[in-house]
Structures are given as structure tokens and as C-alpha cells.
Amino acid sequence: MSLVRKHLLKINPYEAGCPIEEIKRKLGLKEVIKIASNENPLGPSPKAIEAVRKSLSSVNRYPDSNGFYLKKKLAKFFNLKPLNIALGNGSDELIEIIIKAFVEDDEHVITADSTFLEYKIISSVKNRAVVTVPLRYFKYDLGAIKGKINERTKLVFIANPNNPTGTYVTKYEMEEFFKGLPEGFLVVLDEAYDAFVDVDDFPNSLSYIKRRNVLVLKTFSKAYGLAGLRIGYALGNPELISYLERARQPFNVNSLAQAAAAAALDDKKFFNKTRRLILDGKKYLYESLGQLGIAYIPSVANFILIDVNRDCVSVFKEMLNDGVIVRDMRQYGLKNFIRVTIGTKKENERFIKVLRKVLGVRS
């Protein structure tokens, strides 16, 4: 007899990006760049670093389980109340808490087939059925998702912008989705990459949380450069948030993460610098890929999905040998694509140089 629950044996775990130090050690390389996990290439805000330093002497104490000061800052930032906010150990934990809090054993979750993998993985670990809907032109097909909703549906995940495609659902598409939508289930809008959006028709997700069963997920991992501290948050009406508070573990967000996030939120100069770097880098990569005749999916996030027109794993491995870590899209079902995080000017230039070499493209 197996000790583990049977359904767990069918689950493929999430494959994280390769750490820089591990690749240096394995391949004997002195210089490696990682543009695979959509991290901030500038690192964290100097104010966040200082806040962590000041908080180090108190790590013998449990953190504030309710995150009072961070919630207060977030509430002011979004013109909400602290009761509209739940904190999590990254968005991943919040996804798990949401599924645990709302989805019964015989209910199911709906999402896209090529989207953030944790929606399906966490649902499957908890033995909840997942219905996936194909993307349409690399975008969420909200009409098709709406058509899959029935009496067993309890939760719909919509990543906007979507990871790994970088595409987004427009305000009009979102409004059409909500028109005539039945009650009795929850819609989760995952906006991990909204800080990089540079279009005018992106929906205002906060307008939904006051009138619908909607939770909005955001994170400090990307634009704020705090991926290593694991801190995200959910926005919603007080009733929905109260259920998340019941389902989460106490002390789920550590004191260093809370201090860093509060300080990072205040550092508008660093945030704007990050955003400018990403937008300028995206323009450079678009132009370079275009000159090389390499196809890509236009993105509103801090990464680009690139069609390498061959097995993505082999491209990933060959680039790795040259000290460039990208993300192969095999696990997402996109076998001819890699995803590259927009980095610094130097990193972007090196990526293009190595990609050209690996693909044998002449400039």
C-alpha cells in the first residue's frame, strides 16, 4: 500500500527556474545571467534593504500576524480599508488559501490551459477538479471560459497580464465577461505583472471588488524586487477577506518581508526607475528580435514569449552553456517557445547575442 494519497502521484510539480550559483557550479562558469523568473533586475529598493536591516534584531519575535502597518499602507495606497486586504507568503500561498477556503470536494476550478501553473497544481494537490480552456491568439478566451461555467463551478482564475504569454484581457472583454454572469462562485484576477502595463484599456480591477465576488491578487515579487522574501496580498470585500483570514496559518508573512514591503511601497522613485528600465528594455528586445526575424508575442509584462521555431528545451540547454538562463516553455505546453525576462541593458544585449548564436541567425 502507498503511504501517499493516490491523486498526488499524478501531479507534476512546478519546475522552478535554475539558480545562478547552481549553474556556475555545475557548468564551471564564472559569469551567468538569469533572465528566466521575471525578477527585478535592479534588485530590491534601497529603502527596503534598510528596513530589513533595522528589523533584523527582532527576528527572535513572532511577526505581526495581522500585518497591521503594511495593511494600513496598502489601504491608503489603494484607497481601501485594511479589512479589504489579506497578506500571503507570496501569491502562491494566497492561491492555496483561496482554494482551501472556497472550493468544496465536488466543485471545480476553471482557468486557461497555458497560464500560471500553480492554479492547476495547487488545485490538483487538494484533489479539486480543474477545467482548462485553450487560449485564443495567446490570450484568455473569456467567452469560452464563461461557456464552461455551471452549477459545479466555484472558482475562476484569470491571470491578467497572463504568465507566460504577456497578453492581457481588456476592460471591454472583462465587462462582457461579467455581464449576465451567474452568482455562487468566485473570480480571482491575478495581477502579479500589472505594474508594467503600458496600455490604456487595461481593466480597473478594484472597481469589481465592491460589487462582485472578486478577489484581486498582487505581489511584491516583481516590480518591487522582493521575490526572495515571499510576500503578496489579496484585495476584496471584507466578507471574502474574512474567509481568507480564517483559512490562513498564523504568522504566514515574516517580519522582514512586512518591513521591506512597507518601505518598498514608499519608494516611488525606485518603482518608476524599474518601470522605465523594463519599458526601454522591451523596446530594445522587440527591435532586436524583429531585425533577426524571430517571432514573439507582444507583452504588457516584464517578460516576452519568444518562438524559437525548434525544441525549446534544446535551446534552453544551449543558452545555459553560454551562461544565459531563460525559461523553456515545455511545462506550459508551448514546446517551441522560451520566455525571457527583460533585464538590464547589458543582460538584454547578451541575451540577443547568445540567442542569435544558438539559433544560427545572421544579423
Secondary structure, DSSP 4 states (H G I P E B T S, - for coil): --SS-GGGGGPPPP-PPPPHHHHHHHHT-S--EE-SS---TT-S-HHHHHHHHHHGGGTTSPP-TT-HHHHHHHHHHHT--GGGEEEESHHHHHHHHHHHHH--TT-EEEEESSS-THHHHHHHHTT-EEEEE--BTTB--HHHHHHH--TTEEEEEEESS-TTT-----HHHHHHHHTT--SSSEEEEE-TTGGG---S----THHHHTTSSEEEEEESSSTT--GGG--EEEE--HHHHHHHHHHSPTT-S-HHHHHHHHHHHH-HHHHHHHHHHHHHHHHHHHHHHHHHT--EE--SSSEEEEE-SS-HHHHHHHHHHTTEE-EE-GGGT-TTEEEEE---HHHHHHHHHHHHHHHT---
